[in-house]
Amino acid sequence: KKEPTISITVVGASGDLAKKKIFPALFALFYEDWLPQHFTIFGYARSKLTDEELRNMISQTLTCRIDKRENCSDKMDQFLQRCFFHSGLYNSEDNFSELDQKLKEKEVGRVSNRLFYLSIPPNIFVDAVRCASRCASSPAGWTRVIVEKPFGRDSESSGELTRCLKQYLTEDQIFRIDHYLGKELVENLSVLRFSNLVFEPLWSRQYIRNVQLIFSEDFGTEGRGGYFDNYGIIRDIMQNHLLQILALFAMETPVSLDGEDIRNEKVKVLRSMRVLQCDDVITGQYKGHKKGDRVYPAYTDDPTVPKDSLTATFAAAALFIDNARWDGVPFLMKAGKALHTRRAEIRVQFRHVPGNLYKKNFGCDLDQATNELVIRVQPDEAIYLKVNNKVPGLGMRLDRSNLNLLYSARYPREIPDAYERLLLDAIAGERRLFIRSDELDAAWSIFTPVLKELEGKKIAPELYPYGSRGPVGAHYLAAKHNVRWGDLG
Ligand code: BG6
């Protein structure tokens, strides 16, 4: 019996995501021999490209992990020979039927599994899914579809999208990507918690004072203003990337590592979260300024953004989980574009040591002296724990030091891109890192009312200079909950 083959169709093949992430990730998997032996890749888009033109286009962004390896260019050629192009409209059943024919020719009598990656704007998702499922799904093997956010703008539109997709696909066939779940340090969260005795017993309101989830970028919406203005930072980053990290951080121990068991626990914790209140959110938008010779643009200088836009490019929020483990512990989120640095991290601030001998004797600043665990997702992946330590010497002076696990020192190997892991899992049918529809519903329920209120009342975001640390409102919000942001020193 012949081994099955897999056909991967990237719908929206000439878009940015496909060029920058999807094709390079597929190549990396091929390069490291992770792809099945028999596979074909199709680019599908409206533009009229030949196979050769597609290959030229994607070859620009392929890179080898270890550049000096001699076989790199051979590998690239072998990979490109497996890539083909089909030009078609996203809502044309005829065009998808033509694709089906081409796929069959490549599959030469093998059982074929088919994976469609929809890298297209949300308003054409459903049409493309209809056409792909009706006209190009696998006759004998499996058919799976990967979709990227935005999954709607609020509870209603997201529910509607799910209903529409489910007319053509079963939940098992839909792979909703949140690429943060594919990041190495996010995947490591569960390993850290559940395979080390020293963390899990401390993982509750009893020992943890607050948890901070921080995302910052040092560039604005350059070139993406059109998309971004419709969504804003809460939908772009908080409702998905940061909330997913929070769910993994706070969930109970799953029954097993099976995708359903993990997602069951994530849904439970999301459903235990309090609906976010307007008082517990502050928003900001970056403004332009000049520094030396450099002129930093304002968000509203982007030609695709309306001059009077009130869209938030920064937000901070305080969230709560009303369950026995986390009652009263603030989970603070902060996400922003055009800030002073690029960073994503989780900071866990522990409670004070009760009756701390050293506080009494040596007058340490209580706030400074508590332990803090930092999981730096990117860049410079690291896990470090701030501990109080005696400065060596005859005197008795304490110092805050780091127990530091720096990935670049411990694991010099390059860390795979999130898309590699996610594509590999989708091919393997491993659903652990993909968002189930009930998770998505629960995530929207937390944020929808506040989004409606902010937008309904046209609440103006606080302006902050491009390249700064963001609006001061974030500090007031944290202070209201007795928290000091840990990323400030
Ligand atoms: C995307 C957002 O989901 O994530 C972008 O739409 C953001 O606005 C990006 O820039 C950040 O991803 P990464 O992997 O570069 O941190």
Boltz pocket constraint, residues with backbone or C-beta under 6 A from the ligand:
constraints:
  - pocket:
      binder: B
      contacts: [[A, 179], [A, 217], [A, 236], [A, 344]]
      max_distance: 6.0
